[in-house]
Amino acid sequence: MIEAVPSRLEGAPHQVRRRWSDEFKAQAVAEAMQPGASVSAIARRIGVDPSQLFTWR
């Protein structure tokens, strides 16, 4: 017997991969490189994971 399997679990959020412009990344990195800047706080404010901002740096 063949059983149909949904491509994702019903009710699970549908996440689309986000693409950030080079300008957005450059601005975020410049802000994160300022003396005393908190990368985690900046990442939270702009809506990215702190590890992503560290990677961009």
mmCIF entry with sequence, helices, sheets and N, C-alpha, C, O atoms, coordinates in Angstrom:
data_MODEL
# 
_entry.id   MODEL 
# 
_entity.id                         1 
_entity.type                       polymer 
_entity.pdbx_number_of_molecules   1 
# 
_entity_poly.entity_id                      1 
_entity_poly.type                           'polypeptide(L)' 
_entity_poly.nstd_linkage                   no 
_entity_poly.nstd_monomer                   no 
_entity_poly.pdbx_seq_one_letter_code       MIEAVPSRLEGAPHQVRRRWSDEFKAQAVAEAMQPGASVSAIARRIGVDPSQLFTWR 
_entity_poly.pdbx_seq_one_letter_code_can   MIEAVPSRLEGAPHQVRRRWSDEFKAQAVAEAMQPGASVSAIARRIGVDPSQLFTWR 
_entity_poly.pdbx_strand_id                 A 
# 
loop_
_entity_poly_seq.entity_id 
_entity_poly_seq.num 
_entity_poly_seq.mon_id 
_entity_poly_seq.hetero 
1 1  MET n 
1 2  ILE n 
1 3  GLU n 
1 4  ALA n 
1 5  VAL n 
1 6  PRO n 
1 7  SER n 
1 8  ARG n 
1 9  LEU n 
1 10 GLU n 
1 11 GLY n 
1 12 ALA n 
1 13 PRO n 
1 14 HIS n 
1 15 GLN n 
1 16 VAL n 
1 17 ARG n 
1 18 ARG n 
1 19 ARG n 
1 20 TRP n 
1 21 SER n 
1 22 ASP n 
1 23 GLU n 
1 24 PHE n 
1 25 LYS n 
1 26 ALA n 
1 27 GLN n 
1 28 ALA n 
1 29 VAL n 
1 30 ALA n 
1 31 GLU n 
1 32 ALA n 
1 33 MET n 
1 34 GLN n 
1 35 PRO n 
1 36 GLY n 
1 37 ALA n 
1 38 SER n 
1 39 VAL n 
1 40 SER n 
1 41 ALA n 
1 42 ILE n 
1 43 ALA n 
1 44 ARG n 
1 45 ARG n 
1 46 ILE n 
1 47 GLY n 
1 48 VAL n 
1 49 ASP n 
1 50 PRO n 
1 51 SER n 
1 52 GLN n 
1 53 LEU n 
1 54 PHE n 
1 55 THR n 
1 56 TRP n 
1 57 ARG n 
# 
_struct_asym.id          A 
_struct_asym.entity_id   1 
# 
loop_
_struct_conf.conf_type_id 
_struct_conf.id 
_struct_conf.pdbx_PDB_helix_id 
_struct_conf.beg_label_comp_id 
_struct_conf.beg_label_asym_id 
_struct_conf.beg_label_seq_id 
_struct_conf.pdbx_beg_PDB_ins_code 
_struct_conf.end_label_comp_id 
_struct_conf.end_label_asym_id 
_struct_conf.end_label_seq_id 
_struct_conf.pdbx_end_PDB_ins_code 
_struct_conf.beg_auth_comp_id 
_struct_conf.beg_auth_asym_id 
_struct_conf.beg_auth_seq_id 
_struct_conf.end_auth_comp_id 
_struct_conf.end_auth_asym_id 
_struct_conf.end_auth_seq_id 
_struct_conf.pdbx_PDB_helix_class 
_struct_conf.details 
_struct_conf.pdbx_PDB_helix_length 
HELX_P HELX_P1 AA1 ASP A 22 ? ALA A 32 ? ASP A 22 ALA A 32 1 ? 11 
HELX_P HELX_P2 AA2 VAL A 39 ? ILE A 46 ? VAL A 39 ILE A 46 1 ? 8  
HELX_P HELX_P3 AA3 PRO A 50 ? TRP A 56 ? PRO A 50 TRP A 56 1 ? 7  
# 
_struct_conf_type.id          HELX_P 
_struct_conf_type.criteria    ? 
_struct_conf_type.reference   ? 
# 
loop_
_atom_site.group_PDB 
_atom_site.id 
_atom_site.type_symbol 
_atom_site.label_atom_id 
_atom_site.label_alt_id 
_atom_site.label_comp_id 
_atom_site.label_asym_id 
_atom_site.label_entity_id 
_atom_site.label_seq_id 
_atom_site.pdbx_PDB_ins_code 
_atom_site.Cartn_x 
_atom_site.Cartn_y 
_atom_site.Cartn_z 
_atom_site.occupancy 
_atom_site.B_iso_or_equiv 
_atom_site.pdbx_formal_charge 
_atom_site.auth_seq_id 
_atom_site.auth_comp_id 
_atom_site.auth_asym_id 
_atom_site.auth_atom_id 
_atom_site.pdbx_PDB_model_num 
ATOM 1   N N  . MET A 1 1  ? 0.841  -1.167 0.000  1.00 0.00 ? 1  MET A N  1 
ATOM 2   C CA . MET A 1 1  ? 0.000  0.000  0.000  1.00 0.00 ? 1  MET A CA 1 
ATOM 3   C C  . MET A 1 1  ? 0.899  1.247  0.000  1.00 0.00 ? 1  MET A C  1 
ATOM 4   O O  . MET A 1 1  ? 1.883  1.307  0.737  1.00 0.00 ? 1  MET A O  1 
ATOM 5   N N  . ILE A 1 2  ? 0.558  2.225  -0.819 1.00 0.00 ? 2  ILE A N  1 
ATOM 6   C CA . ILE A 1 2  ? 1.288  3.485  -0.901 1.00 0.00 ? 2  ILE A CA 1 
ATOM 7   C C  . ILE A 1 2  ? 0.533  4.523  -0.089 1.00 0.00 ? 2  ILE A C  1 
ATOM 8   O O  . ILE A 1 2  ? -0.679 4.687  -0.228 1.00 0.00 ? 2  ILE A O  1 
ATOM 9   N N  . GLU A 1 3  ? 1.262  5.208  0.745  1.00 0.00 ? 3  GLU A N  1 
ATOM 10  C CA . GLU A 1 3  ? 0.639  6.194  1.613  1.00 0.00 ? 3  GLU A CA 1 
ATOM 11  C C  . GLU A 1 3  ? 1.161  7.591  1.253  1.00 0.00 ? 3  GLU A C  1 
ATOM 12  O O  . GLU A 1 3  ? 2.366  7.785  1.095  1.00 0.00 ? 3  GLU A O  1 
ATOM 13  N N  . ALA A 1 4  ? 0.269  8.539  1.128  1.00 0.00 ? 4  ALA A N  1 
ATOM 14  C CA . ALA A 1 4  ? 0.669  9.915  0.822  1.00 0.00 ? 4  ALA A CA 1 
ATOM 15  C C  . ALA A 1 4  ? 1.210  10.576 2.086  1.00 0.00 ? 4  ALA A C  1 
ATOM 16  O O  . ALA A 1 4  ? 0.615  10.473 3.158  1.00 0.00 ? 4  ALA A O  1 
ATOM 17  N N  . VAL A 1 5  ? 2.341  11.251 1.944  1.00 0.00 ? 5  VAL A N  1 
ATOM 18  C CA . VAL A 1 5  ? 2.954  11.938 3.074  1.00 0.00 ? 5  VAL A CA 1 
ATOM 19  C C  . VAL A 1 5  ? 3.059  13.414 2.719  1.00 0.00 ? 5  VAL A C  1 
ATOM 20  O O  . VAL A 1 5  ? 3.621  13.760 1.680  1.00 0.00 ? 5  VAL A O  1 
ATOM 21  N N  . PRO A 1 6  ? 2.523  14.294 3.570  1.00 0.00 ? 6  PRO A N  1 
ATOM 22  C CA . PRO A 1 6  ? 2.612  15.719 3.262  1.00 0.00 ? 6  PRO A CA 1 
ATOM 23  C C  . PRO A 1 6  ? 4.070  16.176 3.277  1.00 0.00 ? 6  PRO A C  1 
ATOM 24  O O  . PRO A 1 6  ? 4.905  15.598 3.973  1.00 0.00 ? 6  PRO A O  1 
ATOM 25  N N  . SER A 1 7  ? 4.366  17.226 2.496  1.00 0.00 ? 7  SER A N  1 
ATOM 26  C CA . SER A 1 7  ? 5.740  17.714 2.419  1.00 0.00 ? 7  SER A CA 1 
ATOM 27  C C  . SER A 1 7  ? 6.182  18.368 3.716  1.00 0.00 ? 7  SER A C  1 
ATOM 28  O O  . SER A 1 7  ? 7.381  18.447 3.985  1.00 0.00 ? 7  SER A O  1 
ATOM 29  N N  . ARG A 1 8  ? 5.241  18.838 4.526  1.00 0.00 ? 8  ARG A N  1 
ATOM 30  C CA . ARG A 1 8  ? 5.558  19.376 5.840  1.00 0.00 ? 8  ARG A CA 1 
ATOM 31  C C  . ARG A 1 8  ? 4.418  19.038 6.777  1.00 0.00 ? 8  ARG A C  1 
ATOM 32  O O  . ARG A 1 8  ? 3.309  18.744 6.329  1.00 0.00 ? 8  ARG A O  1 
ATOM 33  N N  . LEU A 1 9  ? 4.674  19.074 8.056  1.00 0.00 ? 9  LEU A N  1 
ATOM 34  C CA . LEU A 1 9  ? 3.634  18.741 9.016  1.00 0.00 ? 9  LEU A CA 1 
ATOM 35  C C  . LEU A 1 9  ? 2.517  19.766 8.964  1.00 0.00 ? 9  LEU A C  1 
ATOM 36  O O  . LEU A 1 9  ? 2.754  20.969 8.865  1.00 0.00 ? 9  LEU A O  1 
ATOM 37  N N  . GLU A 1 10 ? 1.311  19.268 9.032  1.00 0.00 ? 10 GLU A N  1 
ATOM 38  C CA . GLU A 1 10 ? 0.166  20.174 9.015  1.00 0.00 ? 10 GLU A CA 1 
ATOM 39  C C  . GLU A 1 10 ? 0.213  21.074 10.244 1.00 0.00 ? 10 GLU A C  1 
ATOM 40  O O  . GLU A 1 10 ? 0.416  20.603 11.363 1.00 0.00 ? 10 GLU A O  1 
ATOM 41  N N  . GLY A 1 11 ? 0.025  22.358 10.026 1.00 0.00 ? 11 GLY A N  1 
ATOM 42  C CA . GLY A 1 11 ? 0.061  23.313 11.116 1.00 0.00 ? 11 GLY A CA 1 
ATOM 43  C C  . GLY A 1 11 ? 1.442  23.894 11.371 1.00 0.00 ? 11 GLY A C  1 
ATOM 44  O O  . GLY A 1 11 ? 1.577  24.874 12.104 1.00 0.00 ? 11 GLY A O  1 
ATOM 45  N N  . ALA A 1 12 ? 2.472  23.299 10.773 1.00 0.00 ? 12 ALA A N  1 
ATOM 46  C CA . ALA A 1 12 ? 3.822  23.822 10.959 1.00 0.00 ? 12 ALA A CA 1 
ATOM 47  C C  . ALA A 1 12 ? 3.968  25.128 10.180 1.00 0.00 ? 12 ALA A C  1 
ATOM 48  O O  . ALA A 1 12 ? 3.432  25.264 9.080  1.00 0.00 ? 12 ALA A O  1 
ATOM 49  N N  . PRO A 1 13 ? 4.689  26.077 10.752 1.00 0.00 ? 13 PRO A N  1 
ATOM 50  C CA . PRO A 1 13 ? 4.851  27.347 10.029 1.00 0.00 ? 13 PRO A CA 1 
ATOM 51  C C  . PRO A 1 13 ? 5.639  27.154 8.750  1.00 0.00 ? 13 PRO A C  1 
ATOM 52  O O  . PRO A 1 13 ? 6.592  26.376 8.703  1.00 0.00 ? 13 PRO A O  1 
ATOM 53  N N  . HIS A 1 14 ? 5.237  27.860 7.724  1.00 0.00 ? 14 HIS A N  1 
ATOM 54  C CA . HIS A 1 14 ? 5.924  27.786 6.440  1.00 0.00 ? 14 HIS A CA 1 
ATOM 55  C C  . HIS A 1 14 ? 6.984  28.874 6.433  1.00 0.00 ? 14 HIS A C  1 
ATOM 56  O O  . HIS A 1 14 ? 6.663  30.061 6.382  1.00 0.00 ? 14 HIS A O  1 
ATOM 57  N N  . GLN A 1 15 ? 8.233  28.476 6.484  1.00 0.00 ? 15 GLN A N  1 
ATOM 58  C CA . GLN A 1 15 ? 9.316  29.452 6.537  1.00 0.00 ? 15 GLN A CA 1 
ATOM 59  C C  . GLN A 1 15 ? 9.979  29.576 5.183  1.00 0.00 ? 15 GLN A C  1 
ATOM 60  O O  . GLN A 1 15 ? 10.331 28.586 4.541  1.00 0.00 ? 15 GLN A O  1 
ATOM 61  N N  . VAL A 1 16 ? 10.136 30.799 4.773  1.00 0.00 ? 16 VAL A N  1 
ATOM 62  C CA . VAL A 1 16 ? 10.804 31.094 3.516  1.00 0.00 ? 16 VAL A CA 1 
ATOM 63  C C  . VAL A 1 16 ? 12.188 31.620 3.844  1.00 0.00 ? 16 VAL A C  1 
ATOM 64  O O  . VAL A 1 16 ? 12.357 32.430 4.756  1.00 0.00 ? 16 VAL A O  1 
ATOM 65  N N  . ARG A 1 17 ? 13.160 31.163 3.107  1.00 0.00 ? 17 ARG A N  1 
ATOM 66  C CA . ARG A 1 17 ? 14.525 31.625 3.340  1.00 0.00 ? 17 ARG A CA 1 
ATOM 67  C C  . ARG A 1 17 ? 14.594 33.120 3.045  1.00 0.00 ? 17 ARG A C  1 
ATOM 68  O O  . ARG A 1 17 ? 14.180 33.578 1.980  1.00 0.00 ? 17 ARG A O  1 
ATOM 69  N N  . ARG A 1 18 ? 15.125 33.871 4.011  1.00 0.00 ? 18 ARG A N  1 
ATOM 70  C CA . ARG A 1 18 ? 15.230 35.314 3.838  1.00 0.00 ? 18 ARG A CA 1 
ATOM 71  C C  . ARG A 1 18 ? 16.553 35.646 3.168  1.00 0.00 ? 18 ARG A C  1 
ATOM 72  O O  . ARG A 1 18 ? 17.565 34.989 3.412  1.00 0.00 ? 18 ARG A O  1 
ATOM 73  N N  . ARG A 1 19 ? 16.539 36.649 2.340  1.00 0.00 ? 19 ARG A N  1 
ATOM 74  C CA . ARG A 1 19 ? 17.741 37.124 1.668  1.00 0.00 ? 19 ARG A CA 1 
ATOM 75  C C  . ARG A 1 19 ? 17.983 38.559 2.106  1.00 0.00 ? 19 ARG A C  1 
ATOM 76  O O  . ARG A 1 19 ? 17.098 39.407 1.990  1.00 0.00 ? 19 ARG A O  1 
ATOM 77  N N  . TRP A 1 20 ? 19.165 38.829 2.602  1.00 0.00 ? 20 TRP A N  1 
ATOM 78  C CA . TRP A 1 20 ? 19.512 40.169 3.058  1.00 0.00 ? 20 TRP A CA 1 
ATOM 79  C C  . TRP A 1 20 ? 20.374 40.836 2.003  1.00 0.00 ? 20 TRP A C  1 
ATOM 80  O O  . TRP A 1 20 ? 21.276 40.212 1.444  1.00 0.00 ? 20 TRP A O  1 
ATOM 81  N N  . SER A 1 21 ? 20.097 42.101 1.732  1.00 0.00 ? 21 SER A N  1 
ATOM 82  C CA . SER A 1 21 ? 20.890 42.828 0.743  1.00 0.00 ? 21 SER A CA 1 
ATOM 83  C C  . SER A 1 21 ? 22.289 43.070 1.296  1.00 0.00 ? 21 SER A C  1 
ATOM 84  O O  . SER A 1 21 ? 22.497 43.082 2.509  1.00 0.00 ? 21 SER A O  1 
ATOM 85  N N  . ASP A 1 22 ? 23.239 43.262 0.396  1.00 0.00 ? 22 ASP A N  1 
ATOM 86  C CA . ASP A 1 22 ? 24.613 43.558 0.806  1.00 0.00 ? 22 ASP A CA 1 
ATOM 87  C C  . ASP A 1 22 ? 24.670 44.851 1.606  1.00 0.00 ? 22 ASP A C  1 
ATOM 88  O O  . ASP A 1 22 ? 25.465 44.973 2.538  1.00 0.00 ? 22 ASP A O  1 
ATOM 89  N N  . GLU A 1 23 ? 23.836 45.812 1.249  1.00 0.00 ? 23 GLU A N  1 
ATOM 90  C CA . GLU A 1 23 ? 23.809 47.088 1.959  1.00 0.00 ? 23 GLU A CA 1 
ATOM 91  C C  . GLU A 1 23 ? 23.324 46.898 3.400  1.00 0.00 ? 23 GLU A C  1 
ATOM 92  O O  . GLU A 1 23 ? 23.880 47.483 4.330  1.00 0.00 ? 23 GLU A O  1 
ATOM 93  N N  . PHE A 1 24 ? 22.287 46.077 3.576  1.00 0.00 ? 24 PHE A N  1 
ATOM 94  C CA . PHE A 1 24 ? 21.765 45.805 4.913  1.00 0.00 ? 24 PHE A CA 1 
ATOM 95  C C  . PHE A 1 24 ? 22.836 45.151 5.772  1.00 0.00 ? 24 PHE A C  1 
ATOM 96  O O  . PHE A 1 24 ? 23.053 45.543 6.919  1.00 0.00 ? 24 PHE A O  1 
ATOM 97  N N  . LYS A 1 25 ? 23.511 44.139 5.200  1.00 0.00 ? 25 LYS A N  1 
ATOM 98  C CA . LYS A 1 25 ? 24.552 43.432 5.948  1.00 0.00 ? 25 LYS A CA 1 
ATOM 99  C C  . LYS A 1 25 ? 25.709 44.356 6.297  1.00 0.00 ? 25 LYS A C  1 
ATOM 100 O O  . LYS A 1 25 ? 26.228 44.311 7.412  1.00 0.00 ? 25 LYS A O  1 
ATOM 101 N N  . ALA A 1 26 ? 26.116 45.200 5.343  1.00 0.00 ? 26 ALA A N  1 
ATOM 102 C CA . ALA A 1 26 ? 27.226 46.124 5.582  1.00 0.00 ? 26 ALA A CA 1 
ATOM 103 C C  . ALA A 1 26 ? 26.879 47.099 6.702  1.00 0.00 ? 26 ALA A C  1 
ATOM 104 O O  . ALA A 1 26 ? 27.721 47.397 7.549  1.00 0.00 ? 26 ALA A O  1 
ATOM 105 N N  . GLN A 1 27 ? 25.646 47.596 6.711  1.00 0.00 ? 27 GLN A N  1 
ATOM 106 C CA . GLN A 1 27 ? 25.220 48.530 7.748  1.00 0.00 ? 27 GLN A CA 1 
ATOM 107 C C  . GLN A 1 27 ? 25.185 47.835 9.113  1.00 0.00 ? 27 GLN A C  1 
ATOM 108 O O  . GLN A 1 27 ? 25.617 48.412 10.111 1.00 0.00 ? 27 GLN A O  1 
ATOM 109 N N  . ALA A 1 28 ? 24.678 46.613 9.161  1.00 0.00 ? 28 ALA A N  1 
ATOM 110 C CA . ALA A 1 28 ? 24.603 45.870 10.417 1.00 0.00 ? 28 ALA A CA 1 
ATOM 111 C C  . ALA A 1 28 ? 25.999 45.572 10.951 1.00 0.00 ? 28 ALA A C  1 
ATOM 112 O O  . ALA A 1 28 ? 26.245 45.705 12.150 1.00 0.00 ? 28 ALA A O  1 
ATOM 113 N N  . VAL A 1 29 ? 26.913 45.172 10.072 1.00 0.00 ? 29 VAL A N  1 
ATOM 114 C CA . VAL A 1 29 ? 28.283 44.864 10.487 1.00 0.00 ? 29 VAL A CA 1 
ATOM 115 C C  . VAL A 1 29 ? 28.990 46.126 10.965 1.00 0.00 ? 29 VAL A C  1 
ATOM 116 O O  . VAL A 1 29 ? 29.703 46.092 11.968 1.00 0.00 ? 29 VAL A O  1 
ATOM 117 N N  . ALA A 1 30 ? 28.803 47.239 10.259 1.00 0.00 ? 30 ALA A N  1 
ATOM 118 C CA . ALA A 1 30 ? 29.433 48.494 10.670 1.00 0.00 ? 30 ALA A CA 1 
ATOM 119 C C  . ALA A 1 30 ? 28.962 48.892 12.064 1.00 0.00 ? 30 ALA A C  1 
ATOM 120 O O  . ALA A 1 30 ? 29.755 49.350 12.887 1.00 0.00 ? 30 ALA A O  1 
ATOM 121 N N  . GLU A 1 31 ? 27.676 48.716 12.323 1.00 0.00 ? 31 GLU A N  1 
ATOM 122 C CA . GLU A 1 31 ? 27.145 49.040 13.648 1.00 0.00 ? 31 GLU A CA 1 
ATOM 123 C C  . GLU A 1 31 ? 27.717 48.100 14.706 1.00 0.00 ? 31 GLU A C  1 
ATOM 124 O O  . GLU A 1 31 ? 28.038 48.530 15.814 1.00 0.00 ? 31 GLU A O  1 
ATOM 125 N N  . ALA A 1 32 ? 27.844 46.816 14.363 1.00 0.00 ? 32 ALA A N  1 
ATOM 126 C CA . ALA A 1 32 ? 28.356 45.827 15.315 1.00 0.00 ? 32 ALA A CA 1 
ATOM 127 C C  . ALA A 1 32 ? 29.847 46.007 15.605 1.00 0.00 ? 32 ALA A C  1 
ATOM 128 O O  . ALA A 1 32 ? 30.335 45.555 16.641 1.00 0.00 ? 32 ALA A O  1 
ATOM 129 N N  . MET A 1 33 ? 30.564 46.660 14.703 1.00 0.00 ? 33 MET A N  1 
ATOM 130 C CA . MET A 1 33 ? 32.001 46.856 14.885 1.00 0.00 ? 33 MET A CA 1 
ATOM 131 C C  . MET A 1 33 ? 32.330 48.085 15.738 1.00 0.00 ? 33 MET A C  1 
ATOM 132 O O  . MET A 1 33 ? 33.492 48.305 16.081 1.00 0.00 ? 33 MET A O  1 
ATOM 133 N N  . GLN A 1 34 ? 31.321 48.883 16.080 1.00 0.00 ? 34 GLN A N  1 
ATOM 134 C CA . GLN A 1 34 ? 31.553 50.074 16.901 1.00 0.00 ? 34 GLN A CA 1 
ATOM 135 C C  . GLN A 1 34 ? 32.013 49.648 18.298 1.00 0.00 ? 34 GLN A C  1 
ATOM 136 O O  . GLN A 1 34 ? 31.533 48.645 18.826 1.00 0.00 ? 34 GLN A O  1 
ATOM 137 N N  . PRO A 1 35 ? 32.934 50.397 18.895 1.00 0.00 ? 35 PRO A N  1 
ATOM 138 C CA . PRO A 1 35 ? 33.389 50.064 20.256 1.00 0.00 ? 35 PRO A CA 1 
ATOM 139 C C  . PRO A 1 35 ? 32.207 50.046 21.233 1.00 0.00 ? 35 PRO A C  1 
ATOM 140 O O  . PRO A 1 35 ? 31.394 50.969 21.265 1.00 0.00 ? 35 PRO A O  1 
ATOM 141 N N  . GLY A 1 36 ? 32.136 48.988 22.017 1.00 0.00 ? 36 GLY A N  1 
ATOM 142 C CA . GLY A 1 36 ? 31.086 48.857 23.024 1.00 0.00 ? 36 GLY A CA 1 
ATOM 143 C C  . GLY A 1 36 ? 29.761 48.354 22.497 1.00 0.00 ? 36 GLY A C  1 
ATOM 144 O O  . GLY A 1 36 ? 28.809 48.222 23.267 1.00 0.00 ? 36 GLY A O  1 
ATOM 145 N N  . ALA A 1 37 ? 29.667 48.070 21.213 1.00 0.00 ? 37 ALA A N  1 
ATOM 146 C CA . ALA A 1 37 ? 28.410 47.600 20.629 1.00 0.00 ? 37 ALA A CA 1 
ATOM 147 C C  . ALA A 1 37 ? 28.119 46.166 21.072 1.00 0.00 ? 37 ALA A C  1 
ATOM 148 O O  . ALA A 1 37 ? 29.034 45.349 21.175 1.00 0.00 ? 37 ALA A O  1 
ATOM 149 N N  . SER A 1 38 ? 26.863 45.864 21.330 1.00 0.00 ? 38 SER A N  1 
ATOM 150 C CA . SER A 1 38 ? 26.434 44.522 21.687 1.00 0.00 ? 38 SER A CA 1 
ATOM 151 C C  . SER A 1 38 ? 25.861 43.849 20.437 1.00 0.00 ? 38 SER A C  1 
ATOM 152 O O  . SER A 1 38 ? 24.797 44.227 19.946 1.00 0.00 ? 38 SER A O  1 
ATOM 153 N N  . VAL A 1 39 ? 26.577 42.858 19.940 1.00 0.00 ? 39 VAL A N  1 
ATOM 154 C CA . VAL A 1 39 ? 26.138 42.151 18.734 1.00 0.00 ? 39 VAL A CA 1 
ATOM 155 C C  . VAL A 1 39 ? 24.773 41.505 18.965 1.00 0.00 ? 39 VAL A C  1 
ATOM 156 O O  . VAL A 1 39 ? 23.913 41.533 18.084 1.00 0.00 ? 39 VAL A O  1 
ATOM 157 N N  . SER A 1 40 ? 24.577 40.931 20.132 1.00 0.00 ? 40 SER A N  1 
ATOM 158 C CA . SER A 1 40 ? 23.296 40.280 20.425 1.00 0.00 ? 40 SER A CA 1 
ATOM 159 C C  . SER A 1 40 ? 22.146 41.282 20.406 1.00 0.00 ? 40 SER A C  1 
ATOM 160 O O  . SER A 1 40 ? 21.079 40.992 19.863 1.00 0.00 ? 40 SER A O  1 
ATOM 161 N N  . ALA A 1 41 ? 22.355 42.454 20.992 1.00 0.00 ? 41 ALA A N  1 
ATOM 162 C CA . ALA A 1 41 ? 21.301 43.473 21.025 1.00 0.00 ? 41 ALA A CA 1 
ATOM 163 C C  . ALA A 1 41 ? 21.000 43.983 19.617 1.00 0.00 ? 41 ALA A C  1 
ATOM 164 O O  . ALA A 1 41 ? 19.838 44.179 19.260 1.00 0.00 ? 41 ALA A O  1 
ATOM 165 N N  . ILE A 1 42 ? 22.033 44.196 18.828 1.00 0.00 ? 42 ILE A N  1 
ATOM 166 C CA . ILE A 1 42 ? 21.840 44.665 17.449 1.00 0.00 ? 42 ILE A CA 1 
ATOM 167 C C  . ILE A 1 42 ? 21.093 43.614 16.647 1.00 0.00 ? 42 ILE A C  1 
ATOM 168 O O  . ILE A 1 42 ? 20.160 43.934 15.911 1.00 0.00 ? 42 ILE A O  1 
ATOM 169 N N  . ALA A 1 43 ? 21.504 42.356 16.789 1.00 0.00 ? 43 ALA A N  1 
ATOM 170 C CA . ALA A 1 43 ? 20.849 41.267 16.055 1.00 0.00 ? 43 ALA A CA 1 
ATOM 171 C C  . ALA A 1 43 ? 19.374 41.180 16.419 1.00 0.00 ? 43 ALA A C  1 
ATOM 172 O O  . ALA A 1 43 ? 18.525 41.034 15.540 1.00 0.00 ? 43 ALA A O  1 
ATOM 173 N N  . ARG A 1 44 ? 19.067 41.267 17.705 1.00 0.00 ? 44 ARG A N  1 
ATOM 174 C CA . ARG A 1 44 ? 17.663 41.237 18.141 1.00 0.00 ? 44 ARG A CA 1 
ATOM 175 C C  . ARG A 1 44 ? 16.871 42.379 17.517 1.00 0.00 ? 44 ARG A C  1 
ATOM 176 O O  . ARG A 1 44 ? 15.753 42.182 17.040 1.00 0.00 ? 44 ARG A O  1 
ATOM 177 N N  . ARG A 1 45 ? 17.454 43.567 17.523 1.00 0.00 ? 45 ARG A N  1 
ATOM 178 C CA . ARG A 1 45 ? 16.762 44.750 17.015 1.00 0.00 ? 45 ARG A CA 1 
ATOM 179 C C  . ARG A 1 45 ? 16.462 44.640 15.524 1.00 0.00 ? 45 ARG A C  1 
ATOM 180 O O  . ARG A 1 45 ? 15.393 45.051 15.071 1.00 0.00 ? 45 ARG A O  1 
ATOM 181 N N  . ILE A 1 46 ? 17.414 44.080 14.751 1.00 0.00 ? 46 ILE A N  1 
ATOM 182 C CA . ILE A 1 46 ? 17.214 44.013 13.297 1.00 0.00 ? 46 ILE A CA 1 
ATOM 183 C C  . ILE A 1 46 ? 16.556 42.706 12.846 1.00 0.00 ? 46 ILE A C  1 
ATOM 184 O O  . ILE A 1 46 ? 16.256 42.537 11.664 1.00 0.00 ? 46 ILE A O  1 
ATOM 185 N N  . GLY A 1 47 ? 16.334 41.781 13.789 1.00 0.00 ? 47 GLY A N  1 
ATOM 186 C CA . GLY A 1 47 ? 15.593 40.563 13.470 1.00 0.00 ? 47 GLY A CA 1 
ATOM 187 C C  . GLY A 1 47 ? 16.406 39.443 12.863 1.00 0.00 ? 47 GLY A C  1 
ATOM 188 O O  . GLY A 1 47 ? 15.890 38.673 12.053 1.00 0.00 ? 47 GLY A O  1 
ATOM 189 N N  . VAL A 1 48 ? 17.676 39.337 13.244 1.00 0.00 ? 48 VAL A N  1 
ATOM 190 C CA . VAL A 1 48 ? 18.492 38.203 12.791 1.00 0.00 ? 48 VAL A CA 1 
ATOM 191 C C  . VAL A 1 48 ? 19.057 37.487 14.015 1.00 0.00 ? 48 VAL A C  1 
ATOM 192 O O  . VAL A 1 48 ? 19.082 38.043 15.113 1.00 0.00 ? 48 VAL A O  1 
ATOM 193 N N  . ASP A 1 49 ? 19.500 36.281 13.822 1.00 0.00 ? 49 ASP A N  1 
ATOM 194 C CA . ASP A 1 49 ? 20.126 35.526 14.893 1.00 0.00 ? 49 ASP A CA 1 
ATOM 195 C C  . ASP A 1 49 ? 21.520 36.101 15.144 1.00 0.00 ? 49 ASP A C  1 
ATOM 196 O O  . ASP A 1 49 ? 22.214 36.453 14.190 1.00 0.00 ? 49 ASP A O  1 
ATOM 197 N N  . PRO A 1 50 ? 21.940 36.205 16.397 1.00 0.00 ? 50 PRO A N  1 
ATOM 198 C CA . PRO A 1 50 ? 23.279 36.742 16.671 1.00 0.00 ? 50 PRO A CA 1 
ATOM 199 C C  . PRO A 1 50 ? 24.391 35.985 15.942 1.00 0.00 ? 50 PRO A C  1 
ATOM 200 O O  . PRO A 1 50 ? 25.377 36.592 15.521 1.00 0.00 ? 50 PRO A O  1 
ATOM 201 N N  . SER A 1 51 ? 24.242 34.671 15.790 1.00 0.00 ? 51 SER A N  1 
ATOM 202 C CA . SER A 1 51 ? 25.273 33.915 15.087 1.00 0.00 ? 51 SER A CA 1 
ATOM 203 C C  . SER A 1 51 ? 25.380 34.331 13.623 1.00 0.00 ? 51 SER A C  1 
ATOM 204 O O  . SER A 1 51 ? 26.459 34.282 13.032 1.00 0.00 ? 51 SER A O  1 
ATOM 205 N N  . GLN A 1 52 ? 24.251 34.741 13.044 1.00 0.00 ? 52 GLN A N  1 
ATOM 206 C CA . GLN A 1 52 ? 24.271 35.214 11.653 1.00 0.00 ? 52 GLN A CA 1 
ATOM 207 C C  . GLN A 1 52 ? 25.063 36.508 11.538 1.00 0.00 ? 52 GLN A C  1 
ATOM 208 O O  . GLN A 1 52 ? 25.849 36.689 10.608 1.00 0.00 ? 52 GLN A O  1 
ATOM 209 N N  . LEU A 1 53 ? 24.847 37.402 12.495 1.00 0.00 ? 53 LEU A N  1 
ATOM 210 C CA . LEU A 1 53 ? 25.570 38.674 12.484 1.00 0.00 ? 53 LEU A CA 1 
ATOM 211 C C  . LEU A 1 53 ? 27.062 38.442 12.703 1.00 0.00 ? 53 LEU A C  1 
ATOM 212 O O  . LEU A 1 53 ? 27.887 39.104 12.073 1.00 0.00 ? 53 LEU A O  1 
ATOM 213 N N  . PHE A 1 54 ? 27.416 37.517 13.583 1.00 0.00 ? 54 PHE A N  1 
ATOM 214 C CA . PHE A 1 54 ? 28.828 37.178 13.781 1.00 0.00 ? 54 PHE A CA 1 
ATOM 215 C C  . PHE A 1 54 ? 29.430 36.634 12.483 1.00 0.00 ? 54 PHE A C  1 
ATOM 216 O O  . PHE A 1 54 ? 30.569 36.954 12.142 1.00 0.00 ? 54 PHE A O  1 
ATOM 217 N N  . THR A 1 55 ? 28.664 35.813 11.762 1.00 0.00 ? 55 THR A N  1 
ATOM 218 C CA . THR A 1 55 ? 29.152 35.268 10.485 1.00 0.00 ? 55 THR A CA 1 
ATOM 219 C C  . THR A 1 55 ? 29.386 36.373 9.471  1.00 0.00 ? 55 THR A C  1 
ATOM 220 O O  . THR A 1 55 ? 30.388 36.360 8.756  1.00 0.00 ? 55 THR A O  1 
ATOM 221 N N  . TRP A 1 56 ? 28.468 37.328 9.405  1.00 0.00 ? 56 TRP A N  1 
ATOM 222 C CA . TRP A 1 56 ? 28.650 38.441 8.469  1.00 0.00 ? 56 TRP A CA 1 
ATOM 223 C C  . TRP A 1 56 ? 29.895 39.240 8.806  1.00 0.00 ? 56 TRP A C  1 
ATOM 224 O O  . TRP A 1 56 ? 30.586 39.726 7.912  1.00 0.00 ? 56 TRP A O  1 
ATOM 225 N N  . ARG A 1 57 ? 30.187 39.380 10.113 1.00 0.00 ? 57 ARG A N  1 
ATOM 226 C CA . ARG A 1 57 ? 31.382 40.127 10.515 1.00 0.00 ? 57 ARG A CA 1 
ATOM 227 C C  . ARG A 1 57 ? 32.621 39.445 10.003 1.00 0.00 ? 57 ARG A C  1 
ATOM 228 O O  . ARG A 1 57 ? 33.731 39.923 10.239 1.00 0.00 ? 57 ARG A O  1 
# 
